[in-house]
Amino acid sequence: MWMERLSQGVLRVLTPLGPRYVRPTVFERLYLMWIFRNFRTLSASVLSRGQQKRIERMCAERGFVSQFGPNRVEEFAVLGTLEQRPPVQDTLPPRRPPASVRDTPSALVADARQQS
């Protein structure tokens, strides 16, 4: 099983557009087998910065394998699955309070002035 993965394995990358497959070199396959030695699926956020850069470079240089070519992806062993989730926005746009809430502080100030 591991010889098959080493000789013709592919990396599955889950993107918002669906799964994509990268066919790495033999040395890159060995490296990926090491990364995915304990887990079949990993999130990109658990990888080190160097591992992320190496996989990004691999995807850019090798490109994605066509699923509909003569060598269909189903024929290859999957080395591992990398989840590439879109980044979550940390900052939300400021929300404006409803008109009744905006008027409340000025009404309280007016009441305080009348009482004094």
Contacts in CASP RR format, 6 or more apart in sequence:
PFRMAT RR
TARGET T0000
AUTHOR 0000-0000-0000
METHOD contacts of the structure
MODEL  1
MWMERLSQGVLRVLTPLGPRYVRPTVFERLYLMWIFRNFRTLSASVLSRG
QQKRIERMCAERGFVSQFGPNRVEEFAVLGTLEQRPPVQDTLPPRRPPAS
VRDTPSALVADARQQS
1 77 0 8 1.000
2 33 0 8 1.000
4 77 0 8 1.000
5 29 0 8 1.000
5 33 0 8 1.000
5 77 0 8 1.000
5 79 0 8 1.000
6 26 0 8 1.000
6 29 0 8 1.000
6 30 0 8 1.000
6 33 0 8 1.000
7 26 0 8 1.000
8 75 0 8 1.000
8 76 0 8 1.000
8 77 0 8 1.000
9 23 0 8 1.000
9 24 0 8 1.000
9 29 0 8 1.000
9 76 0 8 1.000
9 77 0 8 1.000
9 78 0 8 1.000
9 79 0 8 1.000
10 21 0 8 1.000
10 22 0 8 1.000
10 23 0 8 1.000
10 24 0 8 1.000
10 65 0 8 1.000
10 73 0 8 1.000
10 76 0 8 1.000
10 77 0 8 1.000
10 78 0 8 1.000
10 79 0 8 1.000
11 21 0 8 1.000
11 22 0 8 1.000
11 24 0 8 1.000
11 32 0 8 1.000
11 55 0 8 1.000
11 58 0 8 1.000
11 78 0 8 1.000
11 79 0 8 1.000
11 80 0 8 1.000
11 81 0 8 1.000
11 82 0 8 1.000
12 19 0 8 1.000
12 20 0 8 1.000
12 21 0 8 1.000
12 78 0 8 1.000
12 80 0 8 1.000
12 81 0 8 1.000
12 82 0 8 1.000
13 19 0 8 1.000
13 20 0 8 1.000
13 21 0 8 1.000
13 22 0 8 1.000
13 59 0 8 1.000
13 64 0 8 1.000
13 81 0 8 1.000
13 82 0 8 1.000
13 84 0 8 1.000
14 20 0 8 1.000
14 81 0 8 1.000
14 82 0 8 1.000
14 83 0 8 1.000
14 84 0 8 1.000
15 84 0 8 1.000
16 84 0 8 1.000
16 86 0 8 1.000
19 81 0 8 1.000
20 59 0 8 1.000
20 64 0 8 1.000
21 64 0 8 1.000
21 65 0 8 1.000
21 67 0 8 1.000
21 73 0 8 1.000
21 76 0 8 1.000
21 78 0 8 1.000
22 58 0 8 1.000
22 59 0 8 1.000
22 62 0 8 1.000
22 63 0 8 1.000
22 64 0 8 1.000
22 65 0 8 1.000
23 62 0 8 1.000
23 65 0 8 1.000
23 76 0 8 1.000
24 31 0 8 1.000
24 32 0 8 1.000
24 58 0 8 1.000
24 62 0 8 1.000
24 79 0 8 1.000
28 58 0 8 1.000
29 79 0 8 1.000
31 54 0 8 1.000
32 79 0 8 1.000
32 80 0 8 1.000
33 79 0 8 1.000
35 42 0 8 1.000
35 47 0 8 1.000
35 51 0 8 1.000
36 42 0 8 1.000
36 79 0 8 1.000
36 80 0 8 1.000
40 78 0 8 1.000
40 80 0 8 1.000
40 81 0 8 1.000
41 80 0 8 1.000
41 81 0 8 1.000
41 82 0 8 1.000
41 83 0 8 1.000
42 80 0 8 1.000
42 81 0 8 1.000
42 82 0 8 1.000
42 83 0 8 1.000
43 82 0 8 1.000
43 83 0 8 1.000
43 85 0 8 1.000
44 52 0 8 1.000
44 55 0 8 1.000
44 82 0 8 1.000
44 83 0 8 1.000
44 84 0 8 1.000
44 85 0 8 1.000
47 55 0 8 1.000
47 82 0 8 1.000
55 82 0 8 1.000
65 71 0 8 1.000
65 73 0 8 1.000
65 76 0 8 1.000
67 73 0 8 1.000
96 102 0 8 1.000
END
